Amino acid sequence: MRLWHYKLIKVLPDKHLIAQWRECCAMSAMKVKGKKHVIIDRAWEYPLDDFLIYTRLVHDEMLNRNFKCGANALKTLKDNVGYDKDSLDGLFEEEEKTKNIYCCKNNENVVERRKWI
């Protein structure tokens, strides 16, 4: 399982973007089932918010390219890790000075978060 760097999402070929969506769905299912995987276990060492933001970035790019995300996949993500596209609006914002750098709001300060390096 492989997640590309978040800055590459906008330039990934269509097939790779769809694969990222599948990876996000698969990772959420493995987290719930408690299955062990060397790479996935390492990814869960980061806060869940980072995964949700990454999933949102992939989801947004899919919508920008006019791909439809299945209702079953969205329901599975919501049930497994609480993914809800609309509830993440307050969690991150794009900085005005630098495009494609996403930040998390922590109290009233904006703090840059480490992303899937």
C-alpha positions as CSV (number, residue, x, y, z in Angstrom):
1,M,0.0,0.0,0.0
2,R,1.4,3.4,-0.9
3,L,0.2,6.9,-0.4
4,W,1.7,9.6,-2.6
5,H,2.8,12.9,-1.1
6,Y,-0.1,15.2,-0.7
7,K,1.6,17.8,-3.0
8,L,1.5,15.3,-5.9
9,I,-2.2,14.6,-5.7
10,K,-3.1,17.3,-8.2
11,V,-0.6,16.0,-10.8
12,L,-1.2,12.2,-10.4
13,P,-2.6,10.4,-13.5
14,D,-6.2,9.4,-13.2
15,K,-5.5,5.8,-12.5
16,H,-3.1,6.7,-9.7
17,L,-5.7,9.1,-8.2
18,I,-8.3,6.4,-8.2
19,A,-5.8,4.0,-6.6
20,Q,-5.2,6.6,-3.9
21,W,-9.0,6.7,-3.2
22,R,-9.0,2.9,-3.0
23,E,-6.0,3.0,-0.6
24,C,-7.8,5.4,1.7
25,C,-10.8,3.1,1.8
26,A,-8.7,0.0,2.3
27,M,-6.7,1.6,5.1
28,S,-9.8,2.7,7.0
29,A,-11.2,-0.9,6.8
30,M,-7.9,-2.3,8.0
31,K,-7.9,0.1,11.0
32,V,-11.3,-1.0,12.1
33,K,-10.6,-4.7,11.6
34,G,-7.4,-4.4,13.5
35,K,-5.4,-6.2,10.9
36,K,-1.6,-5.6,11.1
37,H,0.4,-4.4,8.1
38,V,3.9,-3.0,8.3
39,I,3.3,0.1,6.2
40,I,-0.3,0.8,7.4
41,D,0.7,0.5,11.1
42,R,3.3,3.1,10.5
43,A,0.8,5.5,8.9
44,W,-1.5,5.2,12.0
45,E,1.3,6.6,14.1
46,Y,0.2,10.0,12.8
47,P,-2.9,11.7,14.1
48,L,-6.2,10.5,12.5
49,D,-6.8,14.1,11.4
50,D,-3.9,13.9,9.0
51,F,-5.4,10.8,7.3
52,L,-8.8,12.5,7.1
53,I,-7.3,15.6,5.5
54,Y,-5.4,13.5,3.0
55,T,-8.6,11.6,2.2
56,R,-10.3,14.9,1.7
57,L,-7.6,16.2,-0.7
58,V,-7.9,13.0,-2.8
59,H,-11.7,13.3,-2.7
60,D,-11.7,16.9,-3.7
61,E,-9.3,16.2,-6.6
62,M,-11.5,13.3,-7.8
63,L,-14.5,15.7,-7.8
64,N,-12.5,18.3,-9.7
65,R,-11.8,15.7,-12.4
66,N,-15.5,14.8,-12.5
67,F,-15.1,11.3,-11.0
68,K,-17.9,10.1,-8.9
69,C,-17.2,8.6,-5.5
70,G,-19.5,5.7,-4.7
71,A,-21.9,6.1,-1.9
72,N,-20.8,2.8,-0.4
73,A,-17.2,4.0,-0.2
74,L,-18.2,7.3,1.5
75,K,-20.4,5.4,3.9
76,T,-17.6,2.9,4.7
77,L,-15.1,5.8,5.3
78,K,-17.6,7.5,7.6
79,D,-18.3,4.3,9.6
80,N,-14.7,3.3,9.8
81,V,-12.9,6.6,10.6
82,G,-15.6,9.2,10.8
83,Y,-14.8,10.8,7.4
84,D,-17.3,13.5,6.5
85,K,-16.2,15.9,3.8
86,D,-18.4,18.7,5.1
87,S,-17.2,18.4,8.7
88,L,-13.6,18.9,7.6
89,D,-14.1,22.4,6.4
90,G,-13.0,23.9,9.7
91,L,-10.1,21.6,10.1
92,F,-7.9,22.9,7.3
93,E,-7.5,25.8,5.0
94,E,-5.2,26.8,2.2
95,E,-2.6,29.4,3.1
96,E,-2.9,32.5,1.0
97,K,0.8,33.0,0.4
98,T,1.7,29.4,-0.7
99,K,-0.6,27.3,-2.7
100,N,-1.1,23.6,-1.8
101,I,0.2,24.0,1.8
102,Y,-2.6,22.9,4.1
103,C,-2.7,23.9,7.7
104,C,-4.8,22.7,10.7
105,K,-6.5,25.1,13.0
106,N,-5.4,24.5,16.6
107,N,-7.4,26.7,18.9
108,E,-7.1,30.1,17.2
109,N,-3.6,29.6,16.0
110,V,-2.9,28.1,12.6
111,V,-0.2,25.4,13.0
112,E,1.5,23.7,10.0
113,R,1.0,19.9,10.3
114,R,3.4,17.2,9.1
115,K,1.9,15.4,6.1
116,W,2.5,11.8,5.0
117,I,6.2,12.2,4.2
